[in-house]
Amino acid sequence: MNAQTRKRNLVWGGLLVIFGGASLVNAMIEITAWGWIAILAVAGMAGLVVYLSDRSWTGVLLVPYVTWSIAGFLALFEGDMLSDQQITTYPLIAVAIPFLAAYLLDRTKRKALIPAYVLAAVALMMVFIEGDVNETLLPAYILFAIAIPFLAAYVQDRRKRPALLTGGILAAIGLSFLIAEAAVKVVAPAILLLAGGWLLVRQFTHPERGGLPAGQEQPPSG
């Protein structure tokens, strides 16, 4: 058994002991939410100590990240500092961050961007759903969110023309929702203003349809 395997066994074994003991105590004496927050904070600290002792094992950083993320969520929830929208989006963003971090640490891991993007897009969509958002904006957002990865794939490799076609069609459909909304609020009144202005201008430049332009007199009849 090498040193890396021993450290992994120590970490996972220690975590199992911590949460197993806490669960046993909770069965006899109910642990409060703040008690669980403290237990999660200690478990995360243990994982951080292991990483600091061996910087080559970056995977162990998931232990403090996960435990502290859960502890932070519980603390904010217990402190009544989260809105209904934040309660929904917090877990999604928390899960997305490690995938984004994996890509930032190693740019060759582009596949990690896929779950990060999807989770972030869904989190923002939940904000739209739970908020007071116009009904045409949500489908437009969904279509744009789906179109962006295809367009990004084409930008990365110009030979991927099917990706450009797919992304372009989705973006065009999404834009149509926004244009339809604008047509109701902006375009239609603008058309009325232009039509009315054109009629007024024509009235001053051509007062009588079929007659001579203004400033010229009609010749006397014979």
N, C-alpha and C positions, 0 to 999 in steps of 0.2 A: 504493500500500500504506500503510494507516494505522499509527499507532503500536502499537495493540493487536495487529494482525496480525503486526507485526514482533516484538513481544515473545513471542507464541505460537510463532512460528517459531524464535526463539532458544532458548526453553525446550525444545521438543520436539527441535530439532536438537542441543542440548547433551546431552540425555538419551540420544539415539541414539548420539552420539559416546562418551559415558561407558561405556554398556553394550556398545557394539560393540567398543571398545578393550579393555574388561575380558574380553569373550568371546574376543578374539584372544589376549590374554595367557594366559587359562585353557587355550586349546588348546595352547600351548607349555609353560607351567609351571602346573600345577594350582593354582588359588587355593583356599585353605582357606575353611571356612565363616566364620571371623572376618574373612577378607579381604573376602568378599562383604558381610558386615555393615557393614564400613567404607565400602565403595563405595556401598551403599544409603544410609548415613547422609550421605555427602557429596552424593549426588544430591538427597536431601531438603533439605539445607541450601541448595542452589542454588535450589530452588523457593521456599523461604521468603524468601530474599534478594530474589527477583523480586517476591514479594507485598509485602514491606516497601517496595519502591521504587514500587509502584502499588497502593494498598489497594483500588482499585475492581475489580480483577480477583481476585475471591474464588475463582474456579474453579481457580486455580493452586495453591491450598492442598491440592488433592487429591494433588499430587506429593509434598510432604513427608509427608502422612498415609499414603499407600500405601507409600512406600519405608520410612518409619520403622516402620510396622506390620509389614511383612515382616522388617525388620531386628530388631525386637523379638522376633518369633516365633522367628527363627533363633537369637538370643542365648539366649532361654529354653530352646529345645530343646537347643542345644549345652551349656548349663549344667545340663541334666537337671533343670530346675525346673518342668516341665509334666507333669501326670498324663495318663493316657490320655484322660480326659474333657475336660481342658483343651485337649489337642491338637485335639480335634474341635470344641469350642465356640469357641475363639479366632478362627478365620477367620470364622465366622458372625457373631459379635459385631462383629468388626472391619469387616465389610462393612455391618452394620446401622447403625453409628454415623454415617457420612456422611449417610444418609437422614434420620436423626433430627435431625442438625445442620441440614440443609436446611430442615426444618420449623420448628425453633426460630428460625432466622434470618428466615424468612418464613412466617408462620402461614397464608398463603393456599395454601401448597403442601401441602395435606392428603394428596394422593396419595403423598407421600414417606413417610407413616407406614405405608402398606401393606407395602412391602418391609421396612421397619425392624421392624415387628411380626412379620411372618412369620419373618424370620431369627432374631429373638430367641426366638420361640416354639419354633422348630425346635432352636435351641441348647439350650434348657432341656429339650426332649424328649429330646435325645441324652444329657443327664445322667441322665434317668430310665432310658433304655434300658440305658446302660452301668453304672448303679448297681444296688444291690440293692433294687429297688422292687417292692412288691406288684403282682401282675398286674392287679388291679382299678383301681389308681390311674392307670396309664398311659392306658387308654381314657377314663377320666373326665377326665383332663387334656386329652387331644386334643379331646374334645367341648366342654369349657369354652373352650379356646383358639379353636376355630372359632366358638363362640357369641358371644364377647365383641365382635368387630367388628360383628355384626348388632345387638346390644343397644346398642352405642355409636352406631350409625347412627340408631337409634330415639330415643335420648336427644337427639341433635343435631336431629332433625326428627321430631316426634311424629306427623306424617302418614304416616311410613313404617311402617305397621302390619304389612305382610308381613315386614319385618326383625325386628320384635318377635316375631312368630309363629315365624319360623325360629330365632331365637336362643333363644326360650323352650323350644321343643321340644328343641333340642340340649342346652341346660342341664339340662332335666328328665331327659333320657336319661343325661347325665353324672352327675347327682345320684343316679339309680337305681343306678349302679355303686357309689357310696359308701355308699348305704343298704344295698345287698346285702351289702357287706363288713361294715358295722356290725351288720347283722342276725345275722351268724354269730358275731361277737365280743361284742356288747353286747345287742342286742334280745332274742335268744333266751334268754340267761340272765336278763334282766330279766323276761321273761314268766314264766319258771319261778318266780322269786322272788315275783312278784305273786300267781301262782296258789297257791303254797304258803302265803303269808301270808294270803290270803283264806280258805283252808281252815282255818288255825289260828284266825283270828278268829271264823269261823263256829262252830268247835267250842266256843269259850268262850261265845259269845252264844246259840247254839242247840245245846245238847248233844245233843238228840234230835230228829232231823228229824221234823216233824209233831207234836211235843209242845209243851208250853207253854214260854214263855221261862224262863230260869233265874231262881230266886227265888220261883217260884209252885209250890204243891204240887198234885199230882193229887188231885181229890176222890175220897173212898172209894167203892168200887163198891157197888151196891145190893143 
